Amino acid sequence: MSLNQEIIVDNPYADTMTEFLKNQNNVDVPPYLLWFGFPLFLAMGLLCLISPQSVWEITHHWDTYGGEPTRYYIITTRIWGGILVAAGIACLILLILQ
């Protein structure tokens, strides 16, 4: 027996860790979350990608008067838009695979 095998055998949590690693790929996501998630994520992501200025107007309409979004805000809003689109596509793929 090698040193690694002895450590795993002596570890009281070895069975729990082994079961966790076996079941790690079996993620059960309720279908209603996917049906609700993918259009929401896609719509919000596309809005952030296409028109970050509109997102700024929606979110900061009440706290500014005559202001403009900064370049940093526009860039980060587009990055988050890309992340939301990717999440929407991931939800759609999971929905198809279930």
Order of alpha helices (4+ residues) and beta strands (2+ residues): alpha-alpha-alpha-alpha-alpha
